Amino acid sequence: MIGCPRLLSGVLVACLLAVAPARADMVYELAPNAGGGASDNVSATGQHYGDTFTLVGGNARLRYDGLRVTHVLSYGLAYSKYMQKRYPDTLSNSFGWLSTITPSPLWTLSLGANGALARSSGIDVANAGTFVPESVVAGSAHYFTTNATEVLELRPSPRWKYSEALMATYLRYLDSTANAVNNMPAPLPRTLVLSLAARGEREVGRDAFSGEADVADSSTTYEANGAMPRPAGQYLIARLLAGWRHDLSPVWSTSLQAGPAISYQLRPQGTAVLSPAAIASLNYNSVPWFASLTVTQTPAANAYLGAAMVSDSAIARLAVPLTRNERVIASGFGGYLYARIADTNGSLARAYDQLLGGASLTYRFPKVPLSAVASYSVVSQRGGLAPGFAVSSLAYQYVFVSLRSDLVWGKGTPALFGEPGR
């Protein structure tokens, strides 16, 4: 008992040192943007409704760099206005927090949370170079989503690395139903996903060998309100992956992960589906040059559709500077996604497939932190009629032109409009 006050005092001193102002910098970031475009299907449903739209918004970030900690707070705002009123005007809000704590050279702890209040839409002005395919929910519906993460990493030596990750995600549609599927209103899910992963990796020369195990529990409920019935579901998804990464050169690398996976429906049928899981990629990275080809087959909880899916996908990404001074950069993506769902018989049934692509051209103005971006994107989704789980067919494309500024100031930052950072 005599040692308890000393122990508590030591913990308090360690906490104070972690947030002490010594060697601390505060950095401010602001990225406003504004633009306009047109789409042939702003509603993202089987019935096409074309419209022109404008979008204004931006992101603000506050970063604190301390002796052993880094804290980042962020907030994003976007307002879309549709000129022909064929889709509701949309105001989206997002927030984020990430803290990285390094109590010793061996340990790193990351804690974070983010959330968004938005409306589902066919207009998703994404970065063409980093876009990741996702299922598209037809129609217009307000939703709120949030998640919290915790990642602990241990590096006992330069060759060994261990990590553990815990994540909780919650998605709630504020509307109970969306547009019709086969002339019936479709209920919208409320989904909670909890996941835990553990990974170990050893580097040997140009190679790295890894082992990974992860499990996710996805629970979904519906508030039908006269919509066609869709049973609530709880799924347990587990994967066991062995991995190998090889550096072909300082800029080229390949990676492969493969192993067994299982999707088990806890209720109401209690069926289990075994399937292989694999992730393979070929990457080229020499900033600002970037290229990758990624092929995957893996089960995952889909919070937006409220189900456990097994998805096969192939996607390529590319970013290439077109001028020697790297002021003009072209980027693009293209891919195919085929999604299946476990039916009541314990077999995989087709849910939907999706063909997508896009490209963008970016010009960075000299001497001022301003960029002009022109982008194009297309998505074609063919729905399916899996038992108890119908997905709509839809297609859309859009063009978008915008101006974006990236302002960063604070101690140690580059010059802003010709003045050194303070």
GUDODO-226167 format. One record per residue (C-alpha): x, y, z. Coordinates in steps of 0.5 Angstrom, whole numbers, plus 500, padded with zeros to 3 digits. Example, Ala and Ser with C-alpha at 12.3 -4.5 7.8 and 13.67 -1.06 7.14 Angstrom:
2
NUSE,525,491,516 $
NUSE,527,498,514 $
//
This chain:
422
NUSE,500,500,500 $
NUSE,506,505,501 $
NUSE,508,504,494 $
NUSE,501,505,491 $
NUSE,502,513,492 $
NUSE,509,512,488 $
NUSE,506,508,483 $
NUSE,500,513,482 $
NUSE,505,519,482 $
NUSE,510,515,477 $
NUSE,504,514,472 $
NUSE,502,522,473 $
NUSE,509,524,471 $
NUSE,509,520,465 $
NUSE,502,522,463 $
NUSE,504,530,464 $
NUSE,511,528,460 $
NUSE,507,525,454 $
NUSE,503,532,453 $
NUSE,508,537,456 $
NUSE,509,543,451 $
NUSE,516,542,450 $
NUSE,518,541,443 $
NUSE,511,542,441 $
NUSE,508,545,435 $
NUSE,501,547,433 $
NUSE,500,546,425 $
NUSE,493,549,422 $
NUSE,491,546,415 $
NUSE,485,549,411 $
NUSE,483,546,404 $
NUSE,477,549,401 $
NUSE,474,547,395 $
NUSE,468,549,390 $
NUSE,466,546,383 $
NUSE,460,544,379 $
NUSE,458,539,374 $
NUSE,453,534,371 $
NUSE,451,527,372 $
NUSE,446,523,368 $
NUSE,443,520,374 $
NUSE,443,524,380 $
NUSE,439,519,384 $
NUSE,443,513,383 $
NUSE,437,509,381 $
NUSE,434,505,376 $
NUSE,430,511,373 $
NUSE,435,516,370 $
NUSE,434,523,373 $
NUSE,440,528,370 $
NUSE,442,534,373 $
NUSE,447,539,374 $
NUSE,450,541,380 $
NUSE,455,545,384 $
NUSE,459,543,390 $
NUSE,462,548,395 $
NUSE,466,545,402 $
NUSE,472,544,405 $
NUSE,476,541,410 $
NUSE,480,543,416 $
NUSE,485,540,421 $
NUSE,489,542,427 $
NUSE,495,538,428 $
NUSE,499,538,435 $
NUSE,506,535,435 $
NUSE,509,534,442 $
NUSE,515,530,445 $
NUSE,511,523,445 $
NUSE,504,524,442 $
NUSE,501,527,436 $
NUSE,494,529,436 $
NUSE,490,531,430 $
NUSE,483,534,429 $
NUSE,479,535,423 $
NUSE,472,537,420 $
NUSE,469,537,413 $
NUSE,463,540,410 $
NUSE,460,539,403 $
NUSE,454,543,400 $
NUSE,451,540,394 $
NUSE,446,544,390 $
NUSE,442,541,384 $
NUSE,440,546,379 $
NUSE,434,542,376 $
NUSE,431,540,383 $
NUSE,431,533,381 $
NUSE,435,531,387 $
NUSE,435,534,394 $
NUSE,440,539,396 $
NUSE,445,536,401 $
NUSE,449,538,406 $
NUSE,454,533,409 $
NUSE,458,534,415 $
NUSE,464,529,418 $
NUSE,469,529,423 $
NUSE,475,526,425 $
NUSE,480,525,431 $
NUSE,487,521,431 $
NUSE,492,521,437 $
NUSE,499,517,436 $
NUSE,502,516,442 $
NUSE,510,513,443 $
NUSE,511,511,450 $
NUSE,518,508,448 $
NUSE,521,507,441 $
NUSE,519,500,441 $
NUSE,511,501,442 $
NUSE,506,505,438 $
NUSE,499,506,440 $
NUSE,494,510,436 $
NUSE,487,512,438 $
NUSE,482,515,433 $
NUSE,474,516,432 $
NUSE,471,519,426 $
NUSE,464,520,423 $
NUSE,459,523,418 $
NUSE,452,525,417 $
NUSE,450,525,410 $
NUSE,446,523,404 $
NUSE,447,517,400 $
NUSE,448,519,393 $
NUSE,450,517,386 $
NUSE,455,523,386 $
NUSE,461,521,390 $
NUSE,467,526,388 $
NUSE,473,521,390 $
NUSE,480,522,388 $
NUSE,481,518,382 $
NUSE,488,515,384 $
NUSE,486,512,391 $
NUSE,479,510,389 $
NUSE,476,504,393 $
NUSE,470,500,390 $
NUSE,464,500,394 $
NUSE,457,498,394 $
NUSE,452,503,392 $
NUSE,446,504,395 $
NUSE,440,506,390 $
NUSE,436,512,392 $
NUSE,437,518,397 $
NUSE,437,517,404 $
NUSE,440,520,410 $
NUSE,445,516,414 $
NUSE,450,517,420 $
NUSE,456,513,421 $
NUSE,461,513,426 $
NUSE,467,508,428 $
NUSE,472,508,433 $
NUSE,479,505,432 $
NUSE,485,502,437 $
NUSE,492,500,434 $
NUSE,498,497,438 $
NUSE,504,496,434 $
NUSE,511,493,437 $
NUSE,517,493,434 $
NUSE,522,489,438 $
NUSE,527,489,432 $
NUSE,528,492,425 $
NUSE,526,485,422 $
NUSE,520,484,427 $
NUSE,513,487,427 $
NUSE,507,485,431 $
NUSE,500,489,431 $
NUSE,493,489,434 $
NUSE,487,493,432 $
NUSE,480,493,434 $
NUSE,475,497,431 $
NUSE,467,499,432 $
NUSE,463,501,426 $
NUSE,456,503,427 $
NUSE,451,506,421 $
NUSE,444,508,422 $
NUSE,440,510,416 $
NUSE,435,516,419 $
NUSE,430,514,414 $
NUSE,427,507,414 $
NUSE,426,505,407 $
NUSE,429,507,400 $
NUSE,427,507,393 $
NUSE,423,501,390 $
NUSE,426,494,389 $
NUSE,422,491,384 $
NUSE,416,496,385 $
NUSE,417,495,393 $
NUSE,420,499,398 $
NUSE,427,497,401 $
NUSE,428,497,408 $
NUSE,435,500,410 $
NUSE,439,497,415 $
NUSE,442,499,422 $
NUSE,449,496,423 $
NUSE,454,495,428 $
NUSE,460,491,426 $
NUSE,466,490,431 $
NUSE,472,487,429 $
NUSE,479,485,432 $
NUSE,485,483,428 $
NUSE,492,481,430 $
NUSE,498,481,425 $
NUSE,506,479,425 $
NUSE,511,480,420 $
NUSE,518,479,419 $
NUSE,523,482,414 $
NUSE,528,478,411 $
NUSE,532,482,406 $
NUSE,528,484,400 $
NUSE,522,479,403 $
NUSE,517,480,408 $
NUSE,513,474,411 $
NUSE,507,475,415 $
NUSE,501,472,419 $
NUSE,494,475,420 $
NUSE,488,473,424 $
NUSE,482,477,424 $
NUSE,474,476,426 $
NUSE,468,481,425 $
NUSE,461,481,428 $
NUSE,456,484,424 $
NUSE,449,485,427 $
NUSE,444,488,423 $
NUSE,436,490,424 $
NUSE,431,494,420 $
NUSE,425,498,421 $
NUSE,421,496,415 $
NUSE,415,500,416 $
NUSE,411,497,410 $
NUSE,417,495,406 $
NUSE,418,488,404 $
NUSE,421,484,409 $
NUSE,428,483,410 $
NUSE,430,479,416 $
NUSE,435,482,422 $
NUSE,442,478,421 $
NUSE,448,477,425 $
NUSE,454,474,422 $
NUSE,461,472,424 $
NUSE,466,473,419 $
NUSE,473,470,421 $
NUSE,480,470,416 $
NUSE,487,467,417 $
NUSE,492,469,412 $
NUSE,499,468,411 $
NUSE,503,473,407 $
NUSE,509,474,403 $
NUSE,511,481,400 $
NUSE,517,482,395 $
NUSE,521,488,393 $
NUSE,523,488,386 $
NUSE,526,494,386 $
NUSE,526,501,390 $
NUSE,520,503,387 $
NUSE,517,496,385 $
NUSE,514,491,390 $
NUSE,509,485,390 $
NUSE,505,482,395 $
NUSE,500,476,396 $
NUSE,496,474,402 $
NUSE,492,467,402 $
NUSE,488,463,407 $
NUSE,481,460,409 $
NUSE,475,464,411 $
NUSE,468,463,414 $
NUSE,462,467,414 $
NUSE,457,464,419 $
NUSE,450,467,420 $
NUSE,448,466,428 $
NUSE,441,467,426 $
NUSE,436,466,424 $
NUSE,438,460,419 $
NUSE,445,459,423 $
NUSE,448,457,416 $
NUSE,456,457,415 $
NUSE,460,458,408 $
NUSE,467,456,408 $
NUSE,471,460,402 $
NUSE,478,462,400 $
NUSE,481,469,402 $
NUSE,486,472,398 $
NUSE,489,479,396 $
NUSE,495,480,391 $
NUSE,498,486,388 $
NUSE,503,489,384 $
NUSE,505,496,386 $
NUSE,510,502,383 $
NUSE,511,508,387 $
NUSE,516,513,386 $
NUSE,512,520,388 $
NUSE,508,523,384 $
NUSE,508,517,380 $
NUSE,504,511,382 $
NUSE,501,505,379 $
NUSE,498,499,382 $
NUSE,494,493,380 $
NUSE,490,489,386 $
NUSE,486,483,386 $
NUSE,482,480,392 $
NUSE,477,475,394 $
NUSE,475,476,401 $
NUSE,469,476,406 $
NUSE,467,482,409 $
NUSE,461,486,413 $
NUSE,458,491,409 $
NUSE,455,496,413 $
NUSE,451,500,408 $
NUSE,447,494,405 $
NUSE,447,490,412 $
NUSE,450,483,410 $
NUSE,456,479,410 $
NUSE,459,479,403 $
NUSE,464,475,399 $
NUSE,467,480,394 $
NUSE,471,478,388 $
NUSE,475,485,385 $
NUSE,480,487,381 $
NUSE,482,494,381 $
NUSE,488,498,377 $
NUSE,490,505,379 $
NUSE,495,510,376 $
NUSE,498,517,377 $
NUSE,502,520,372 $
NUSE,505,527,372 $
NUSE,505,530,365 $
NUSE,510,535,365 $
NUSE,517,536,368 $
NUSE,515,541,373 $
NUSE,510,536,375 $
NUSE,504,541,375 $
NUSE,500,537,371 $
NUSE,498,530,374 $
NUSE,493,525,371 $
NUSE,490,520,375 $
NUSE,485,514,374 $
NUSE,482,508,376 $
NUSE,478,502,373 $
NUSE,475,496,376 $
NUSE,470,490,377 $
NUSE,467,488,383 $
NUSE,463,481,384 $
NUSE,459,480,390 $
NUSE,456,474,393 $
NUSE,452,473,399 $
NUSE,450,467,403 $
NUSE,443,464,402 $
NUSE,439,460,407 $
NUSE,442,454,404 $
NUSE,449,456,406 $
NUSE,451,457,399 $
NUSE,454,463,396 $
NUSE,448,467,391 $
NUSE,450,473,387 $
NUSE,448,479,390 $
NUSE,450,484,385 $
NUSE,456,486,380 $
NUSE,459,493,379 $
NUSE,464,496,373 $
NUSE,467,502,375 $
NUSE,472,507,372 $
NUSE,474,514,372 $
NUSE,480,519,371 $
NUSE,482,526,373 $
NUSE,487,531,371 $
NUSE,490,536,376 $
NUSE,494,543,375 $
NUSE,497,546,380 $
NUSE,498,553,380 $
NUSE,505,556,381 $
NUSE,507,560,387 $
NUSE,500,559,390 $
NUSE,497,553,394 $
NUSE,491,552,389 $
NUSE,489,547,384 $
NUSE,484,546,378 $
NUSE,481,539,378 $
NUSE,477,536,372 $
NUSE,474,529,373 $
NUSE,470,524,370 $
NUSE,467,517,373 $
NUSE,462,512,371 $
NUSE,459,506,375 $
NUSE,454,501,372 $
NUSE,451,496,378 $
NUSE,447,490,376 $
NUSE,443,488,382 $
NUSE,441,481,384 $
NUSE,435,477,387 $
NUSE,439,473,393 $
NUSE,433,470,397 $
NUSE,431,475,403 $
NUSE,436,480,400 $
NUSE,435,484,393 $
NUSE,440,489,390 $
NUSE,437,494,385 $
NUSE,441,495,378 $
NUSE,443,502,377 $
NUSE,448,506,373 $
NUSE,451,513,373 $
NUSE,456,518,370 $
NUSE,458,525,372 $
NUSE,463,530,370 $
NUSE,466,535,375 $
NUSE,471,541,375 $
NUSE,473,544,381 $
NUSE,478,549,384 $
NUSE,482,547,391 $
NUSE,487,550,396 $
NUSE,491,547,401 $
NUSE,493,552,406 $
NUSE,498,550,411 $
NUSE,501,554,417 $
NUSE,504,554,423 $
NUSE,511,553,426 $
NUSE,516,549,421 $
NUSE,511,549,415 $
NUSE,513,551,408 $
NUSE,512,558,406 $
NUSE,505,560,405 $
NUSE,504,566,400 $
NUSE,512,567,400 $
NUSE,512,568,408 $
NUSE,516,563,412 $
NUSE,511,559,417 $
NUSE,511,561,424 $
//
